[in-house]
Amino acid sequence: MLHKRDSVIIKAGSVLMPDGAFVETDLKISNGFIDTIGNFSASKLKTINASGLMVLPGAIDLHGDAFERQIMPRPGVSFPLDMALFETDRQLLSNGITTAFHGITYSWEPGLRGRKTAIELIECLERLRRNFLCSTKFHLRFETYNLEAVEEIESWLDTKRIDFLAFNDHMPSILRKIKTGQSLARFVERTGLNEKQFIALANKFKDRKGEVKPAIERLSRLALNSGVPMASHDDETSETRNFFDKIGCKIAEFPLSEEAINEAATLKNNIILGAPNIIRGGSHMGASGLSATDNIRKGLGNILCSDYYYPSLINAPAVLEKKEIMGFPTAWNMISKNAAHAANLFDRGEIVEGKRADLVLLDSISPEYSKLVATLVAGNVAYQSRYI
């Protein structure tokens, strides 16, 4: 939500301009928007001293589900949603994220990602959204075997409740683990079921495989007509990515194979990769996951998200620059401009007159990771680590 306030000058910062150049200049902010870019030698307006700091567009996180840890910090141990989401809001701001898409999973399984929790989360998010300082949006992670939910999700699309729709299919991974006798603890512990009950439920839904593709096509048509951006999650094959592209789903989120990510690039799709993968130097999935760093080096990937760890997002550009994979301005576009455009948010993501004053001030002399000094949302200082 934009909050009106008096005009303010951000003074003498090193401002990242749309052409990728850093220019030492001032920003005048009025009513939550960037009013004027230029030098204000004398002004009676309130001033924020940005001398020695980089002034950058705020980070836009298209996929973050770290809030689940505030809800359930230990398996089976839950806390009130209001408390969890307000704590998440503080964490987002303290990590330079000015627009956050909460990835809320609506699955065929009960528990943390089941219908009850999903409904409670969505209603809580809508009730509290005006009180959050971070611009907070709803990213529905729809498990495609959750066929009983299709009509309900159609109604959410009709009433503009969904800001971003991702098609998730974790069933193949679950079935492989069942077949090979691998541990299912990661899935089972959040459901409230025992392993035998979980396997029985998975086997029940797998038999409805023939209904999955038509359900995806139904939802994609409505999302396309409603202007809701869509992503497919964890594509394993080029065929899968090609199918999603043809139905208007132009974002590939965490492709799992070289053929899938190459197909996304051939189709000129947006490709979302995980910032934690950049920081850690590899996927949390181990050898079965692609290296985000290697793919970005090859030109495969144009958007980063926090995935499961909020601090990773504003730190990843510095790591990419340090490894000489790309310059810092280009890397920062991956968490600002590119993400904004993929989500159809053309009012933010760049420091341009007339756009939202969603900004971060970073200490430009930090040697490796990004030292955040302040986060501004709609021109309001929502977080600061020291006096400015």
C-alpha angles and dihedrals in degrees: 000000000000113000117202115232141157118287116271135191122223099207132212099342126151097250122203105228125204091256091060096255123128112227125185102230145118132265124212113206122196128178093346097309136097102260104177137000112207145081118304103193094179125018137155091208122110109276133210111203107226096165110146092012134108113237109209139168111269118262117262113208112200094181124028126147100163087112086079088075090059089052097043110014090170129025108280094003110113134182131199113285094228091056092045095050095046089051088049090052090056092048092051093052093046087056097050096255110144099170119036129185106203107217102222112184119215106192141169088246125084126237128042093002099032130108097269094054093041092053093046091049095048093048092046091048092051093046095049101033094099089055096052118095093208114073097251125198139179119251108185112209100198116197101218095219089060089098096157089066099055097096091046091052090048088057090051090053090048092053095045095244094133122073099178131014124205125184109220126187114181092156096097091053092048093048092049090053091048092049095048096039094243121157116282094187094114090059101033099049094065095049104061089233129114118243095260092053092047093052091049090052093048091050090051093055097040089066089066094062092124091064096054102078095049089049091053090049092050093053095042092055092054093044091050092051090048095050093243112151115234135207134187113220126222098354109197101186140034088238091060093049091047091053092052093046091053092055092052099264099135101172124083109201116200100337109210101209140042092242092053095048092044090051090051090053092047089052090048090238124160110259119207118202130180120262091209087062088058094048096045095041094238147028122295084229090069121216092354092063127078121244109249090201093054093048094048088050087057092048094256110132132038104182133055127198134188092240101178102348122057099197091061095071103069092034097055096073091056090051092049090051093047090052088050092237093129140340119275096249092054091046091049090055087063090067098036126020098023093047092047094052093047089054093047090246100139094161094074145028098079137064098244131139109264096025127109116284094236101147144157127208113211129188101249093201096061106121103218119351127043113266105206115215101173144354121208122193116191088345095307120119099239097170137012131174095197140008115291 
